């Protein structure tokens, strides 16, 4: 297999206190953003960017080149069960939680 075919340009950016790897065309679920569906967003907090096989740019702390994305939809994550229990007392509570998320598609690095 040719090594040039295996290469992918990517960037690592942060939003909502978490870091994500961005590949062009990739769909990612990030923490909820207050934007409309179909709207373009720009992430300026880019930590690292790989442009070709030998070039990697690392920000101190951020790079000046943004990552651009389009909002696909607003959704909720998987359900997490929170269970409180007190032994020998017949007391237990079960509660579910679904974290709101925004699904984005990366358009440019």
C-alpha positions in Angstrom: 0.0 0.0 0.0 1.3 3.4 -0.9 2.0 5.6 2.1 0.7 8.8 0.5 -2.8 7.2 0.3 -2.8 6.4 4.0 -2.1 10.0 5.0 -4.9 12.2 6.4 -4.8 15.9 7.2 -6.2 16.5 10.6 -6.4 19.1 13.4 -7.1 18.9 17.1 -9.4 21.6 18.5 -11.2 22.2 21.8 -14.8 23.2 22.6 -16.9 22.7 25.7 -13.8 21.8 27.7 -13.0 18.7 25.6 -10.6 18.1 22.7 -11.7 16.5 19.4 -9.8 15.3 16.3 -11.1 16.9 13.1 -10.8 15.2 9.7 -12.4 16.9 6.7 -15.9 15.4 6.1 -16.0 13.7 9.5 -19.1 14.0 11.7 -18.5 14.6 15.4 -20.9 15.0 18.4 -19.7 17.8 20.6 -21.1 19.5 23.8 -24.2 21.5 23.1 -23.7 24.7 21.1 -26.3 27.5 20.9 -26.6 27.5 17.0 -29.2 26.7 14.4 -29.1 23.6 12.1 -27.2 24.2 8.9 -25.3 27.2 10.4 -21.5 27.3 9.9 -19.3 27.6 13.0 -15.7 28.4 13.3 -13.5 26.9 16.1 -10.5 29.2 16.9 -9.1 27.1 19.7 -6.9 24.8 17.4 -4.2 23.0 19.4 -2.5 21.0 16.7 -2.7 20.7 12.9 -1.1 18.2 10.6 -0.9 19.5 7.0 1.2 16.8 5.2 3.2 13.7 6.1 6.1 15.6 7.7 4.6 18.9 8.9 2.9 19.2 12.3 2.1 22.6 13.7 1.7 22.9 17.5 0.0 25.9 19.0 1.4 27.8 22.1 -1.4 27.5 23.3 -3.5 27.9 20.0 -2.9 28.2 16.3 -4.2 31.1 14.2 -5.8 28.9 11.6 -9.4 27.9 12.5 -11.4 24.7 11.9 -14.7 25.3 10.1 -17.8 23.1 10.5 -21.5 23.0 9.7 -24.2 22.0 12.3 -26.0 18.9 11.3 -28.5 18.6 14.2 -29.1 19.1 17.9 -29.5 15.8 19.7 -29.1 14.0 23.1 -26.4 11.5 24.0 -27.0 8.0 25.4 -29.0 7.6 28.6 -27.0 7.3 31.8 -28.6 5.8 34.9 -27.9 7.4 38.2 -28.7 5.1 41.1 -28.7 6.1 44.8 -28.9 3.3 47.4 -28.8 3.1 51.2 -28.2 -0.3 52.5 -30.6 -2.0 54.9 -33.1 0.8 54.6 -35.2 -0.1 51.6 -34.3 3.3 50.1 -33.2 3.6 46.5 -33.6 6.1 43.7 -33.1 5.6 40.0 -32.8 8.5 37.7 -31.8 8.9 34.0 -29.8 11.6 32.3 -29.2 12.4 28.6 -26.6 15.0 27.8 -27.5 17.5 25.1 -25.1 17.4 22.1 -24.6 19.2 18.8 -23.6 17.0 15.8 -21.3 18.8 13.4 -19.6 18.0 10.1 -16.1 19.3 9.5 -15.8 21.3 6.3 -12.3 22.8 6.4 -9.1 22.5 8.4 
